[in-house]
Amino acid sequence: MKNNSPEPISALQVAVHTTFWSAQRRRPAFLALLVTGLVLGLIWLPAAARSALWNAFSAQRELVGLLFLFALLTLSLIWSVGQRWDSRVFLLFNRRNYPHWLDGFMWLMTQLGNMLTALAVAFLFFLLHYRRLGIEIVLGTLTLWLLVETIKVLADRDRPFLTFEDVRVIGWREKGDSFPSGHTTQIFFLATLLILRFPLIWQASLVGYAVAVLVGFTRIYVGAHYPRDVLGGAVLGGIWGILVNLINPFWLAG
């Protein structure tokens, strides 16, 4: 008698199906979602606002240069030579013997790139009667987090402690993908936005970016990211800081 019941799905078939979804469908789906969101956001803006935003964008040569640099960094992830150099630089700094007190300091410094820190800074500006700037920081932080998580899914890059043995991990082993570094992105966004909003002497701006660079280095030190993750985060954070400063007159009009 012929058995018409469906055959059980093997573990291999499940693995193949999962790989097919991850490699061939998940990334295009998230990319399409991101592009759709950007298009809808532009449609939502009034025509005059779109025209003014485009003119402002065209005048920002630094922004165009940063976008091009971020695109190059993202494309470089597929180069095996780049991965080898990334790994060598990461292991060079991460596996060194550092004094015990430095581990605690670096862990504290890396928290400056935390989203909660950015929200605390926004609350401080609310208390100091910079309500508009506080709203910009909150909205910029939340939208940047969504963008970073989307790029991480598209890049699908494992963290270094999942690839190498004996990686020094300070704190906990963070979940999620590796490119770009969210902490680095956040601190560079905050530094760029504040420097653009409060044009100070160049020494003060240098200190602000020096702190951001230190936070970026801590991500390698604590074993959470490769150097290109940090570079990508720094560039993307700078891009987002400039964009929020440009879009500010439109999303907070009135």
Buried (B, 14 or more C-beta within 10 A) or exposed (E): EEEEEEEEEEEEEEEEEEEEEEEEEBBEEBBEEBEEBEEEEEEEBEEEBBEBBEEBBEEBEEBEEBBEBBEEBBEBBEEEEBBEBBBEBBBEBBEEEBEEEEBEEBBEBBEBBBBEBBBEBBEEBBEEEBEEBBBBBBBBBEBBBEBBBBBBBBBBBEBBBEBBEEBBBBEEEBEEBBBBBBBBBBBBBBBBBBBBBEEEEEEEBEEBBEBBBBBBBBBBBBBBBBBBBBBBBBBBBBBBBBBBBBBBEBBEEE
